[in-house]
Amino acid sequence: MAWLIGLTLHKGPLLFVYIKLFLTAVFWGGTFIAGRVVAKDVGPFAASFLRFAIASVFLLFITWRVDRKLPALKRAQIIPVILLGMTGVFAYNVLFFKGLKIIEAGRASLIIANNPIFITLFASYFFKEKLNPIKVTGIIISVIGAIIVISRGNPIELLNGNVGWGELYIFCCVLTWVAYTLIGKAIMTELSPIVSVSYSSAVGAVALFVPAYFEGMMRDLVHYSTADWFGIFYLGFFGTVLGFVWYYQGIKIIGPMKASQFLNFVPISAVLLAFFMLGESITLSLLVGTIFVISGVYLTNRADA
């Protein structure tokens, strides 16, 4: 495992950075497959706690390796870090596992692929970031794609209120991630990304332990299958540690606009992995929604390039 930690911290030549960004998108796509597997047998609080307990150990170690210490928080940073942990870790992941217990991994990934769209909308409102015609077009296209996916190709179902709980849980994941992102943008300027992620991960894990305990985690641990444990470790290490560290390395080296383009591969990899590994069908509504969502996200990000 030591060599893998070394690879995580090693930046390497530019080509290596692009490879790691692509792998990050694949890893994040894989979290939907792993989450779908884990959600069948493990409660949402237990799955979330175990994921971030594993992630926190590695992230705090990496933070210590990078800074040679664990930086102390200023008094004004404590509440923001707690809010980051409660939104992006606690709420997001409980909703994530609740949703994946009900709906397909590929469908969930396409709903969550709208994160950049809603972040752009809320950032324009709260931080007065400008929306140009290309961004607006991208937002409209992506939202249409999300509606197609959520309604399974029948938007009238949304008007009739016939959308399942799974879709609603996953859509709420988008809202919690928007909150996590905007909180970080507003008040985490003095903390590095790795420190912010590490500390918010640890806060979220601590907060998740109590509900996970009452959910029966300690009793059920011995009954988790090998696939469950592999899925939990994958979510904690590959989906969280490697994903976040490599993504932030990419942002630092090639900039946020170029790095964010790799996020377009997340729903594609999720849909393909769900097809090959879980046997999920690729329906016409899923295919059309994929094209709309990815095109919209691309236009929204490309407008800044």
N, C-alpha and C positions, 0 to 999 in steps of 0.2 A: 504493500500500500504506500510505502514511502516514495517509491518511484513515481506513483500516480500523483501524489501531492507535489512532487518536484515538477512534473509536467504541467500541473495546474498553474504553478507560479511562473513557469518559464514562458517568456513571450515569443522568443524565436524570430525568424525572418517574417517579412510581410505575408508571404504565401502561407506560412504556418498560422498566422492570425486569421486569415480567411478560412482556412480549413477548420479551425476551432470554432469560428462563428457558424459555419455550416453544421458542424457536429452539435453545437449548442441548439440549433433549431431542430435537429433530429431528436436530441435528448428531450427537449421540451415537448415535441410531438409525442414522444414515447411516454411522457408522464400521463397522458390520457389513457393509454393502454394499461399501464401499470396501475393507475388509479381505478380503472374499471375492474381489474382483477381483484385488487385489494378490497374495494368497496363491497364485493359480494359477501365476504366473510368477516370483515373487520368493521367495527363501528366508526362513524365519522370522526368522533373526538379522539378515539384511540389511534386511528390511522394518522390523523393530523399530528398528534403528540409524538408518535414514534418517528414520523418523517422528520420533524424539526428537532427532535432530541438528537437524532443522528446528524442532521445537518449542522446543528449548533456546535457540536463537538469539533467537527472538521473546520467550520468557519472561524471559530474562536482560535483554533490552532493556527490557521492560515493568517489570521489577523496578527497573532503574536509573532509569527515568522516574518511578516512584512514589516511591522513596526517595532519588533523586538520587545513589545510590551502590549498590554491591553489598555488603550487610551482611556483615561478617566473622563466621564461625562461632566459637563458644566451643569449647574442647577437648572438653567433654562432649557437644556437639551433632554432632561429626563422625561418630561411629559410627552414631547414629540416622539421619542423613541418608543415609549409605551403605546402611543397611538399607532405608530407604524406596526408594532407587533400585533395589536388588536385588530387592525384592518387587513393588512397584507398577509398575515400569518394565521391568526385565530379565525376570523370570520371567513376569509377567502377559502381556506382549506376545509373547514367544516362544510361550507356550501358546495365546494368542489366534490367532496366524497359523497355528500347527499345526492347531488345531481347525477354523478356517475353510477350510483346504485340503480338509477332509474332509466337513464337514456344512454344511447350509444356514444362511444368515445369520439368518433369522427364528428358527430353532430355537435357534441359539447365543445370540441376544439374550434369549430367554425363560429360558434357564438362568442367564445372568449377571444377570437381573433379580432373582434371589434374593439378591444381595449384601446388601441391607438386613436381610434375615431372618437370615442367618448372622452379620452384624455384631452384631445385637441379641442373639443367643444367646451369642456369645463375650463380648460386653461384660457381659452379666449374670453370666457366670462369673468373668471376670478383674477387673471393676470393680464387681461387686456391684450392678449396675443392676437395678431391680425389674422383674419381669415380671407384668403384671396379666392377668386373664382375656381381655381383648380382644386383647392382644398375643399371647398363647398361641394363641388361635383363629386370628389372622392368620398366625402361623407355620405352624400345621398346614395351613391352606388353601393357603398358598403352596408348601409342600413337596409337597403332593399334586399341585399344578399342575406343579411341576418334574418329579416322577416320571412324570406323564402325557407331558410333552414329551420327556424323556430316553428313555423306553421306547417312544415313538411310539404311545402308547395301549394298550400291553400290559405292565403292571407285572410280570407273571410273568417277562418277559425279564430283569428286574433280578436276580431270584432265581436264574435259570439262568446268570447271568454273561454274557448275550449283548448287552452294551452296547458300542457301537463306541468306537474310540480317539478319534474326534472329540468325542463327548459327554464322555469322560473328560478330555480336554485342556481343554475349556471349563469343566467343573466345577472343575478345578484352578485356573482363572483366578479363580473365586469365592474359593477358599481363600487365594490370594496377595493378593487385594484386601482380604480380611479382615485379614490380617497387616499390610498397608500402613496400613490405617485405624487399627488398634489401636496400632501403633507410633507413629503420628502423634498419637493421642489421649493416649498415655502420656507422651511425652517431647518433643513439639514445641510445648509451651505458650509458649515464649519466641520462637518464630519465626512471622511472619505466614504465612497460607496461601499467598500468592503466592511468598514466598521459599522455603517448604518445597517447593512444586511445582517451582519453577525449579531449585533445587539438586539435588533428587532426580532430575529429568529429565536434568540434565547428567551426574550420576553414572551413571545408567542408560545413557545414550548412550555414554559412555566405556567402560563395561564391555562393551557390546554390540559395540564396534568389532572387537575381536580375533576373536571367533567369526564375525562377519560377514565379516571378511577371509578367514579360512580356509574359509568357505562359498563363496567365489568372487565376492564382491560387486564387487571392483574389476574383475574380468574381465567380469562380466555387466552392468555399468552401461550400457554402450552398447547393449545388447540389450533394455533395458526399453522397453515400448511407451509411447505417449502416455497411454493409460489407466492404466498402472502408475504413471507419474509424477504424474498428476492424483490418483490414489488416495492415494499417499504424501503429497502435499502436503495433501490434504483431511484425512487422519488427523493430520498434524502440526499444521496451523494451525487448521482448523475444529473437529476432534474433540478436540484437546488444548488449544491456546492459548485460543481463544474460549470453548470449553466450560468449562474450569476457571475462567477469570477471571470470566465472566458468572455462573457458578453461585455462586462465592464472594461476588460482589457482591450477589446475591440473598439469600444467607444473612445478610450483614451488614445489609441494608436491611429485609427482611421476616421474618427469622428462619429457623432451620433447618427447623422443622416445615412451614411454608408452602412454603418453597423445595423441600423434598424431595418434596412432592406432585407436582411436575412430572416427577419421575423415572418416574412411572407412564406417561408418554407415550413413554418410550424404546423399550420392546418393541413398543408399538403402531406407532410410526413405522417401526421396523426391519422388522416383518412386512409393513406396507403398501408400504414402499419396495422390499423384496425381491420382492414380488409384481409391482409395476409395472416395476421396473428390471431384475430378474434373471429374471423369469418363474417364481419359486418358487411352488409351489402352497400354498394355505392348506387344510391337511387338517383333519379333524374333531378329531384329537388336539391339533393346534396351536391351534385355535380354543378348545377347552375348556381347554387348559393356559394360554392367555393370560388367560382370564377368572379362573381360579383364582389364578394368580400375581399379577396386578394387584390383585385383591380382597384377597389376603393381605397384600401390601405396603402397600396403603392402610390396612387395619385396624391393622397394626403401627405405622405412622407416626401415624395418627389418634388412637391411644390416648394419645399424649403431648400432643395439642393442647388 
